[in-house]
Amino acid sequence: MHDHDHSSADHSPDSHSSLGRRDLLRSAVVLGIGAAGATIAAPAVAAPAVTGPVGAAPARAGDAPPSLAPDPEAPADAPPGALAGVDVVTPTIASCNTWGAEAARGTIDTVSTNPNKILIHHTASANVTDYSQAAGYQIARDIQQWHFANGWVDTGQHLTVSRGGYVMEGRHGSLSRLQNGSGMVVGAHAPGQNSQAIGIENQGTYTSATPPAQLWSRLVELCAYICDQYGIAPTQIYGHRDYTATACPGDVLYSMLPQLRSEVAAALAGTSWSVIVDNTSAGFSAGGSWLTSSFSAERYGANYHYATPAEVSDLATYSATIPSNGSYRVEAWFPGIAGYNTSTPFIVYTGTGSSTIRVDQSTGGGAWLSLGTYAMTAGTRNVVAVSRWTTGTAYVVADAIRLTRL
Ligand SMILES: [Zn+2]
């Protein structure tokens, strides 16, 4: 937490520090069709006929001059689910009475001005594996006692999040002011910031452990709500150590603050995150055996890449930055032409593993085709690849991919 911390918690051994990561890994299972070699059929309805000359061999990309196709017009890429003016989620916050706080032992100061930032802390207490509400409430009561022992009138922070994702009021009066979106109680969580920063304590120690997913998603929700209520920009979320010489909120949680700001901004915008990587985008890469064509009007953007099948490792790859750990829908866009490969391998990389999906590219083109929903971890890396390693002689095609956070 900070300078005035209870020393017992500062030095409490953390015998469970690996559990947060293990929980995260456990959640990183493929949610959708993840099995290697799973086959999906392209939708039969979305297949406007694109044919070669009558009586000729099936049309092949690259055989025809680009002028055969009309002017390319990239499909609209408005993120699905984007809703203007959506209100943020109002998290359930247990009041001091609900979790069983003692009465304050003195006067709690208040200011009429609104806070201008949020400071993130960890309690430096044990990373308990009891994620129940009761366990979260008990630790909140413990924290209040530790803070009384510091000589403080009440709990120091304004809000607390348990490892199971339960949110609690900290210092008495914090909740009503937050709900009103006006004024704040003066806290005791960071000297110099107590009358202008909302302090959030996250139960646990995040020097080397990763916060449990339940804690993280609720922290995002809570920060979005605070920003919305008080008109605070999501860029104004900081770690305790940004203002005080302290290890708080731990190296791991501190390193996740850019992700927190990003996710809070997305929640405030009411939009889901989405990215399209076309074969003309910087994130696309393919070797010399991959050629480009603009033959089919079903292409995405100016052109697409194609290659002959071969038992070689010669991938066309799409790189993107996954903004946060979470569930993502992965889709592919390609022209579907009789004569293109009926079993093109698409590889989806989740960050902890990969799945291969076979796609029939002979039909169903000119639309986003879902390759499934996957639990992905944050980071910049190859997220999808198209492989040449399949049977037959029909071309495999790499055009555009889209990832959408769900
Ligand atoms: Zn702190």
Residues whose N, C-alpha, C, O or C-beta is under 5 A from the ligand:
A	BS01	ZN	M1 H2 H121 H122 H189 H240 C248
